[in-house]
Amino acid sequence: MTAPGHSNRAVIAAFFANLGIAVSKFVGFLITGSSSMLAEAVHSVADTGNQLLLLLGGRRARREPSELHPFGYGRERYFWSFVVALVLFSLGSLFAFYEGLHKLDHPEPIDSPGVAVAILGVAVILETFSLRTAVVESNKVRGDLGWWQFIRRARTPELPVVLLEDIGAEAGLFIALGAITLSETTGNPNWDGYGTLAIATLLGIIAVVLAIEMKGLLIGEAADTDVRDAIRSAIEAHPDVRQLIHVRTQHLGPEELLVAVKVELAPDLGGREVAAAVNSIEQAIRQASSMATTIYVEPDLHDPDRPFTHG
């Protein structure tokens, strides 16, 4: 479930959409004075910056391994996606909470509500374009997984991040539209403040979900079940393997997999034959999964009383 090209297309589409939306919302806020419009403008600025962080992470992750980082820099993409979650919470959610409470304490009528509605309508069109791009690119890699499963299980961080950001942005736009409409029709400017608080809550929930998912990837997650099964099958089918003791996997990056294996080899193999068998098993693992970039195969004797962990 990896696709850097699909991720980049979704991120770039989201960047240009959010940049245009942020400019239009700030113009709308200057004209109308709507706090929910300001909250949405800051939200779009945060989203625009987030896309740059995702692109930065992708670029830094492509650096060659070094003596200090012998396994490479693939997890940079997870780190910067985690930073995105923090930015979404601190810059987006917390500011919106402050602005919403301020609006409730000092309610003011909205100037030129028609302008606000028109700008939000344009923003909905741009955001729909970004969301559609994210959905199309995600459909190319998510297989038969449901959307929530895809967000939870994807090892490529950019697509879930962009999906959740776009869903939150689209929902926030409709909340802002509803808040401005209610403020105008009821003559009660507090609705604008309530809408701002609702946007803040929405952003906070999305930020927490993203932070939890990216934390798991940063700590290190195993390969998907189908990938692990393919690796196990390849090892067990090898003619020199008497028994697979265990196999452990961990993502070093979305497209990079560390595989550590313990196997019991045929007892009649000599030293050179054991070395050849290990090299052959490594080749079989690479054929089973192109993501297996770092492989360690350790010959051992099976001990049923020795605990081990699947991975």
Order of alpha helices (4+ residues) and beta strands (2+ residues): alpha-alpha-alpha-alpha-alpha-alpha-alpha-alpha-alpha-beta-beta-alpha-beta
